[in-house]
């Protein structure tokens, strides 16, 4: 299934995308809440209590309640997560383009939940931000509580996969000598368009990732090039902290980002940044200057 949330910011409803892989092509959306009023949102409670299987059962009902996607806004496909955990330098070529060595163990940082926006919402540059770019990443959503899982038993904790754009203010990142501040600005975490359940993406390590700025290609990589794969990531993270239902984990970005190019290719008001993954859909976020 391709799970989506639709509606105005802060008032999204859970749905199921009934079209193809391109959310820019109008399709029908199953209105989950209209068919099962207690399924309020794709949040921690939903994942904790078997919500995905309940939604799957709704698809077998004869009388479906749907809306047209071209009449509603698509929001992020999961409700605001408790944690957004991210891996840095998880692709060797990306580490190299910053002059870094491949890490011996995962490099972990976080993004602020207030940074989350929908797949077509504007990325808003702060008034003083001039060196900003994006990073396409495969992310996954935690479907059940995970504590001290080993790699062999890690994947059942994954509820599904989605595209995450790790937008970053590079000047703020360098000035602070840490990553959270420059990656945590409001609107710096577009998610979606879909949360794709594992049955539709059986090999998360065989996906193409790509990004384009104003139609020109930037990144083009494959998840098979990850240094640390998903089972190892879950094992490493859950050894230190409980991963909770609804948490989002981003797995790193391939090479080709704009700020590593010479000359740099940076985000400017009026730009359109597209980020996508094979089978998981494509985001298309306009760039604006915040007031």
N, C-alpha and C positions, 0 to 999 in steps of 0.2 A: 504494500500500500504506500501511497504518497500522502502523508498527513500534512495539512495546511491549517493556518489560522487566518481568518478574514474579518475585516471590519476596521473601524477607526482605532487609532492608537489608544491602548488602555481598555478597549471594549471589544477585543477580538473574540470570535467564536471558533470552536474547533470544527474542522471539516476534513473531507477526503477528496483529493484531486482525482477526477474521473477522466482526465485527458492524457496527453502524451507527456514527453519529458520536458517540453518547452512551456514554461508558465506564461510566456508572452503571447502564446496562441490561446484565444478564448476557449474555455471548456466549462463543463458543469462541475460544481463542488457539492458534494453531499453535506448537508447541514446536520452535523452530528447532534448538536444540542436540541434541534427541533424534533429529532427522532428519539432521543434519550435524554430527558431534561436533567438527569443527575450527572451526565458527563459534561461538566461545566467548562473544562479547559484541559489542555495538554500540560498538566503541571505534575508536581511530585505525587499528589494523591492519585492521579490518573495512572501513572506508571506503576505505582506501588500496589494498586488493586486490580491489576489485570485489564486495564483499559484498552490496550491494543486488541486483545481478543474480542472484547465486547464491540469495538468498532468494526472489526472484521465481520462479525455476525450481522451488523446492520446492512452490510452490502448484499446479503442474501435476501433481504426483505423485498417484497414486490412493490410496495408503496414507498418510494423514495422521496424525500424532501430535498430539493436542490436549489442552488442559486447559480447564476452565471458569473463566471470569474471577471468578465469585463464590466460588471456593475459594482464591484467591491474592491477594496484595497486588500492586498495580501500582506499580512504581518509576519513576524518571525514565526516559524512553525512550532516553537515551544514557548510556553509561558516563561516569564523572567526566571532564569535559573539561579539556584543558590550559589553555585560556583561556576566560573568559566576558567578552566585550567588549560594552559597552552604549552606546547613544546617549542623550544628554540633550537636552531641548528640541527634539525632532524633530517636534513637532506645535505649530503656531503658537498654538492656543488654550491648550494646556498651558503653554507659555512665558508666555503672558499672565496665567494665573491665579497665577503666582508673581511677576508684575511684571517679567518679563524680555523682552528683545527676541528676535526670531528670529535665531539665530546665522548668520553668513555662511559658516561651515564647520562640519562636524560636531563636536559636543562629545562626547568619548569618556571613559568611565570603565570600571572593571572590577568584577566581583563575585568573591568567593572561591569556588573550586570546592567547599570544605567547606560552603558555604551550600545546595548542591543537595539537594532532597528530592523525593519523588514527588508526584503530582497530588492525592492524598487524605491525605497525611501531615500531622501537626499542625505549624502555625507556632508556635514556642516563643518567647515574649517573655522577654527577660532580666529578672531581678528588678527592675532599676532603670528599665526601659523603660516609658514612659507615652505617648509620642507616636509611634505606629507606624501606617503604613498600607501598602496595596499598590498596585501599578501593573500593569495588564494590558498585555502587549506581545506582538507578533509577533516571534518569534525564528527564526533559521535555523541549521542545522548545516553546517559546511564539509565537503565530501566529497572534496576533493583539495587538495594544497598550492597556495597562491595567493600569488604574489609579483609586485608591480607589474603587476597586471592593469588594463586599461582597462575602462571601463564596458561597452563593446560586447561584451567577452568574459568578463564577470564571472559571469553566471548559471550556466554549466556547473559552476562550483565549488560550487554549492549542492546539498547532498544531500537536504534536506527542510526542512519548517517545523514549528514547535511553539509552544505557548503558554508564555511565561515570566512569572512574577509577580515584579516587582522590589519586594519588601517592603523598607521603609526605616524606620529609626529617625531621625525628623526632628531630634530634639534632638541626637543624636550627629553627624548630618550638619552641623548648624549650628555646634555647638561646635568641631568639628575644622576647619571652613572648607574641607573637601574631602568627596568623596562616598564614597570606598571604604569607610571604617570603618563608617559608618552603614548601608551597603547590604550589608556583608559578614558580618553576624552569621550564626551557624549557623541553618539552616532558612529563611533569607531569600531562597531562590531555588527555589520550586516549579517543576518542569518537567513538561510533558505535558498530557494523558495519552498522546498519540500523537506520533510523528515521522512526518509525512505527506509522502510522496514527491511531487516536483513534478508528476507526471502526474495526481495527484488534486487538486492546487491550482495550476492553470495560471496564475492571476493573483493573486500575493500582494499586489497593490496594490488589490484589490477586495474585501477581507474586512471584516466587521463585528467589532469588538472590544467586549467588555462586561465589567463587573464588578458584583457584587451583594454586599451585606453583610446577612446574615440575611434574605435574600430581597428587600431593598429595592435598587433600582437605584442605582449610582454612576456608572460610566463607560459611555458608549455612543458609540463613534466608528468611523471607517472608516480603513483603511490607505491609502486614496487621498489622505488629508490629510497624509501624511508630507511634511516639508520636503525631506529627502534620501531618495531611494528606494534599493532594494537594490543596483542596479548601481553607483550613486554611492558607497554605503557600502563595498562591496567594493573599489572603486578606491581610495578614500581610505585605508582601513585597510591594504591590501596595498602601498601606496606606502611605508609605514613599517616594516611587520613582516610576516613570513611567517604567513599563516593556514594552520593545519595541520588535517588531517583530524580530525574530532571536536570542533573548537572550536565554541563557541556564540556567536552574535552576536544581541543584542537591539536592536530598531530604534526604541525609544522608546514613549511612552504618550500616549494622547489625554487631553483634559481631563476633569475630574469627580472627581479623586482626593479622598479624604476629608479630608486635612489642609488642602486649599485651600478647603474649605467654611466657611461661617460660620453656626452654630458648627461647629467641626471634627467630622468623623465618624471616629473612631479605633478601632483594633482593641483589643478587650478579651477577657480569658479568657471562654470560653463562646460566642464569636462563630463564625460560619461565613462564610468569605470564598470566593466563587465568582468565577473568572476564566475567560474563554473567548474563542474566536475561531470565526467561522463556518467550518464544515468541519474544524476542527482539534480540536474537543472542548472540554470544560469541566472545570476543576479545582474541587475543593470541599475546602478546607483548614480544619479546625477550628483555633481559636486557644486556646492554653493558656499558663499561666505556668510558666516553667522553674523547677526547684527551685534 
